[in-house]
Amino acid sequence: MRASSLLVVVVGLVLSGCGLDTSKIPAHHVYARDGEQVKEGKAVHFAVVGSTRSVLYGVKGEPVVPQEIIADIRAQSPVRGLDFYVFTGGQVRRSTTGEWVGFTERWSDVLDGDHLSSNKGRKKVLPMPGDGERLGDARLKGYGAAFPDAGARIGYNRVASWSHMDVQAGGKTWRLLFLDTNKGALGSRWEEQIFWLPKVVSGEDFDKLVVFLPDPLLTFSKTHKMNKQGASKELLDIIEEHSGVMKLQAVIAGGPPTNELILPGGNFGEAHVVAGNAGIRMP
C-alpha cells in the first residue's frame, strides 16, 4: 500500500508539472489578423525564425545558439528596420504554462506583447505552430493564448493554425499565406484548411504571393524528411491551380537543421527557402 501511495504522489507531481493554465500565459501581439491589409510604403522587412526551443525537455539552462539568435535579432532590428518576425514553429518544447512563460521571458525584449519590458523597440509577430506547440495540447490552446489574434476564424472556440494577410509595399500588394503542414495532427481541420485555401489564393486583389510552411516541400537535409505525409505538395498544388501565373514568389519553411535556398524552377521560378533551427540537432 505504501509503494502504491508513493506512486500516486509521484504521478500527481509529474502531471501537475505538465499542466496548462492559459490564463497565466502572456500574450504577444500579432502583426495582422487573418484577412487584414497593412500598408508599408516602399518596402517591408521581416525576419524568419526557425526553432529556438531547448534541445532537451527538462534542461533548465537554454542552449547558447538560441540566445545568440535572439541577441542578433535584437541588434539588427533597429538597424535594418524590421517590421515583424515570422516564427515557423518549435518555440516551446511542449505546450505547458511553464514553457510558454519561459518563451516570453526569453523574447520579452524582442516581441511586442503584454509582458512588461524596458525595450520600446519590440516588434510584432506572425507565428505558426510546430510539433512542440502541439505536444500535450492537440487543440493548440497554449498557442492560442500566447498569440490570441493568430489564425483564421473557424468558430466553436477553436484555434486555426492557418491564415493570410496582405502587405502593400512598393506599389504592389503582397499576400502572405501561413499554412499548416501537420496533416495527421490536424485531423478533420485539414479538410477545413483545404476548403479555405482556394478562396484566398484566387482573384485579382493581390499581385504577389509568399507562402510560409512549418515543413518544407524541398530540402537537402539528411536528417529531415521533406514533404511529410505529402502535405506540402498537396497545399502547393492547390495554390498553383488557383493562383495567377507567376504570382507565387517564394515558399519559406522551417523544419530541418539547415538554412537553404533552392530554385527548382530555375532563375525565374519561385524560391524555396528553408529557415531551419540554426543547426541545433533535434532529439
N, C-alpha and C positions, 0 to 999 in steps of 0.2 A: 504493500500500500504506500509506503514511504517513497519508494522509487517511482511509482506511478504518479504520486502527487508532485514530485520534483519535475517529472517530465512535463506535466501540465503547466507548471510555473515557467519552465524554460520556453515551451512553445508559446505561452502567452506573451513573454517578453519579446520573443522574435517577431511575433505578429504585430505587437504594438510598435515596434521599431520600423515596421514597413507600412504604417498607416498613411492615409491620405486625407488631410483636412484642407479642403480648398479655401476655406475662409482665412487660413493663415499663409496662403501663397501670395506674395507680392505680384501686382500686375505690371505689365510692360506695355507701352503704347505702340501700336502698330502704325505703319506709315500711311496706310489707307485701308478702308474696309472693302469688302468684295463689291465690285462694280463701280467704285469711285474713280474720279479722274483728278489728277494732280498736275498743275502747270509749273514747269521748272525752267522756263527761259531757254537759253541756248543749249544747255546740256544737263544731264543728270549723272551723278556719280554715286556708286554704291559698292560696298564690299561684300563678297560672298564668303561665308564662314562655314567650313565643314565641322565635323565632330570635334568638340573640345572637352568632352567629359573625361573623367578619370578612367584610366585603363582598367583598374580592378575595383569592384564594389567593396566597400568597407575600408578602403585606404583613406586615412584622414587627410594627409597632405596631397595637394594637387600636383600632377607632374609638371615638369619645367616647361615643356613645349606649349601647352595652353596658356600658361602665364605669359610667355613671350609673345604669343599671338595677340592676346588682349593688350599687352603693353604697346605692341606695334600699331594696332588699330587706334589706340588712344593717341599715339604720337602722330599718326598720319591723318586722322580725321580733320583737325583744323587746317592742316597744310594743303590737303587735296580737296577740301570742301565736300566731304562725303555727305550725301543726303539721307541715306538709310543703310541698314545692314540686312542681308538675307541669310537666314540660318537654314541649312539643309537637313537639320535633324541631328540627333545624337548629342544634345546639350546636357542631358542628365543620364545617369546610369540606369535608373528605374524611376517610375513616377511615384515618389513619396514626398511628403511635406518637407522633410529634411533636405532631399536632393534639390527641390525647387528653390528652397530658401538659400541653399548653398550656391546655386546658379545665380541668383540675384546678387548675392554678396560679391561673387567674382566679377560680375558685369555691371555693378552699380555705377561705376564712373564712365561707362560706355553707353549703356542703354537708357533711353528715356523711360521713366516709369514712376510709379507711386512711391518707390523706395527712396528714402532721403539720400541725397548726395550733394557734395560741395561743388561738383563739376557741372557747370551750366551748359557745357558744350555737348551734352549727351544726345544721341540720335535715336530715331525710331527704328522699328524692326519689321521685317516681313518673314515670319517663321514657317517652317514645315516640320511636322513630327517625323521622328525616325523610330528605330526599334526601342531605344531606351525610353522614349516618351510613352510608349505603349506597354512596356513591361510592367505587369501588375495593374494595368489601367487601360483595358481594351476600349473603353468609351472616351478616352482622352480627356477626362475631367481635369486632371492636373494641367495639361497643356492648355485647355480652355480657360482655366483660372489665371495662368501665367500670361496668356495673350488673349484677353477677353473679346477683342474685336476681330480676331483672325477667323478665316474660313467663310464659306458661303452659308447663307441662311437656309437650313434644311428642317427647322421646326422640331417640335417634341423635345425641347431641351437637349438636343444632340449637338455635338461639336463636329463640324465638317472639316476635313483636312485638305480641302482644295478651294481655290479662289482665283479671282483675276482682278486686275486694276489697270488703268490707263495712265500713262505719263505723257504730257505734251512737252516736247523738247526739240529744239532745232527745227521748228516748223512741221514736225511730224508727230503723229500720235502712236506711241509705243504701247502695245498691250503686253503686260506681264502676266504670265499664266503659271499658277502654282498647283501642281498635281500630286497625287499620292500613288506611288507605285506598289504599295504593300497590299497586293490583291488578296492574299489569304487573310490578313488581319481585318480588312475592310468588310468581308462577308457581303451582305446584301447592299452595303453602301457603295461597293464597287460599281454596281449597276446604276446607282444614283449618279455617280460621277460620270459614267459613260453616257447617260441620258443628258446630263447637264452640259457636257463638253462641246458638242456641235453648235449649240446656240451661241456660245461665247467666242468661237473662232470663225463664225460666218459673218457675212455682211461687209459693208464698206466704211464702217465707222472707225477703223484704225488702219494704220499704214504698215507697221512692222510688228512682229511677234517674237517674244523671247519666252521660252519655256523653262521652268525650273522643276527638277525631279529629285527625290531623295536618292534614287539609284539610277545609274546611267544605262543608256542603251549600249554604249560602246566604252570599253576600257582595255588598256594593255596590262592592267594589274594581274599578277599571277595568283593573288590571294583573294580576289573578289570575282564572283560570277556576274557577268553582265547580263542585262535583260532578264532579271529574275522573274520566274513564272510567266515570262512573255509579256509582262505588264507594260514596260516602257515602250515596246514596239506597238502594242495594241493602242496605247494612247496617242503615240506619234502618228500612226496610220490614220486615225480619226482626224487629227489636225491637218495632215496633208490632204485628206479628202475634202475637207470642208473650208479650209482657209484659202485665200487667194494665192496666185502664183508668185513665188519669190517673197512672200511675206515672212516666212519663218527665217529668222536671222541666227538664232543661237539656241542650243539646248544645254543648260547648265545643271550639273548634277553633283551630289555628294556621294558618299559611299566608300570607294576604295581609298587606301592609304597613299594616294598619289595626286599630283597635280598634272593635268593633261590638257592638250588642245589637239583635237582630231578633226580633220576635214574630209569626211568620207565622200563628199560630192565634188571635191576639188576646190579650187580657189574661189569659185563663185557659188558654192553651196553653203548650207548652214554650218556653223561651227559647233562642235560638241566639246564642251568644256567640263572637266572634272575638277571640282574644288574639294579635295579629299580632306583627310583628318591630319594633315601636316606630318605624315609619316608615322603616326602613332599606331602601333600594331594592336588591333582589337583582339580580345580574348575569344 
